[in-house]
Amino acid sequence: MQKENIVYNKAYLFAIRIVKAYEFLIKEKKMYKVAEQLLRSGTSIGANLSEANGAISKADFSAKVSIAIKNV
């Protein structure tokens, strides 16, 4: 049984908030470019953390987590 990962959970909840903000910006404010960039950067955090989980070394792990942190 795998134990709960707080970082993944927070990234997931953050991505949900980003998607809601994206939908608001598109529908209410018509801010398409800003909304698209927000969606890409906000949802990439979880993807980068998943990449870090499959890292081949500690240095590779650290580099990939650093990329995820830059998006926060």
Contact map, one row per residue, 1 for C-alpha under 8 A:
111000000000000000000000000000000000000000000000000000000000000000000000
111100000000000000000000000000000000000000000000000000000000000000000000
111110000000000000000000000000000000000000000000000000000000000000000000
011111000000000000000000000000000000000000000000000000000000000000000000
001111111000000000000000000000000000000000000000000000000000000000000000
000111111100000000000000000000000000000000000000000000000000000000000000
000011111110000000000000000000000000000000000000000000000000000000000000
000011111111000000000000000000000000000000000100100000000000000000000000
000011111111100000000000000000000000000000000000000000000000000000000000
000001111111110000000000000000000000000000000000000000000000000000000000
000000111111111000000000000000000000000000001100000000000000000000000000
000000011111111100000000000000000000000000000100000000000000000000000000
000000001111111110000000000000000000000000000000000000000000000000000000
000000000111111111000000000000000000000001100000000000000000000000000000
000000000011111111100000000000000000000001100100000000000000000000000000
000000000001111111110000000000000000000000000000000000000000000000000000
000000000000111111111000000000000000000000000000000000000000000000000000
000000000000011111111100000000000000011001100000000000000000000000000000
000000000000001111111110000000000000001000000000000000000000000000000000
000000000000000111111111000000000000000000000000000000000000000000000000
000000000000000011111111100000000010000000000000000000000000000000000000
000000000000000001111111110000000011011000000000000000000000000000000000
000000000000000000111111111000000010000000000000000000000000000000000000
000000000000000000011111111110000000000000000000000000000000000000000000
000000000000000000001111111111110010000000000000000000000000000000000000
000000000000000000000111111111110010000000000000000000000000000000000000
000000000000000000000011111111000000000000000000000000000000000000000000
000000000000000000000001111111000000000000000000000000000000000000000000
000000000000000000000001111111100000000000000000000000000000000000000000
000000000000000000000000111111110000000000000000000000000000000000000000
000000000000000000000000110011111110000000000000000000000000000000000000
000000000000000000000000110001111111000000000000000000000000000000000000
000000000000000000000000000000111111100000000000000000000000000000000000
000000000000000000000000000000111111110000000000000000000000000000000000
000000000000000000001110110000111111111000000000000000000000000000000000
000000000000000000000100000000011111111100000000000000000000000000000000
000000000000000000000000000000001111111110000000000000000000000000000000
000000000000000001000100000000000111111111000000000000000000000000000000
000000000000000001100100000000000011111111100000000000000000000000000000
000000000000000000000000000000000001111111110000000000000000000000000000
000000000000000000000000000000000000111111111000000000000000000000000010
000000000000011001000000000000000000011111111000000000000000000000000011
000000000000011001000000000000000000001111111110000000000000000000000000
000000000000000000000000000000000000000111111111000000000000000000010010
000000000010000000000000000000000000000011111111100000000000000000011011
000000010011001000000000000000000000000000111111110000000000000000010000
000000000000000000000000000000000000000000111111111000000000000000000000
000000000000000000000000000000000000000000011111111100000000000110110000
000000010000000000000000000000000000000000001111111110000000000110010000
000000000000000000000000000000000000000000000111111111000000000000000000
000000000000000000000000000000000000000000000011111111100000000100000000
000000000000000000000000000000000000000000000001111111100001111110000000
000000000000000000000000000000000000000000000000111111100000100000000000
000000000000000000000000000000000000000000000000011111110000100000000000
000000000000000000000000000000000000000000000000001111111101100100000000
000000000000000000000000000000000000000000000000000001111101100000000000
000000000000000000000000000000000000000000000000000000111111100000000000
000000000000000000000000000000000000000000000000000000111111110000000000
000000000000000000000000000000000000000000000000000000001111111000000000
000000000000000000000000000000000000000000000000000100111111111100000000
000000000000000000000000000000000000000000000000000111111111111110000000
000000000000000000000000000000000000000000000000000100000111111111000000
000000000000000000000000000000000000000000000000000100000011111111100000
000000000000000000000000000000000000000000000001101100100001111111110000
000000000000000000000000000000000000000000000001100100000000111111111000
000000000000000000000000000000000000000000000000000000000000011111111100
000000000000000000000000000000000000000000000001000000000000001111111110
000000000000000000000000000000000000000000011101100000000000000111111111
000000000000000000000000000000000000000000001000000000000000000011111111
000000000000000000000000000000000000000000000000000000000000000001111111
000000000000000000000000000000000000000011011000000000000000000000111111
000000000000000000000000000000000000000001001000000000000000000000011111
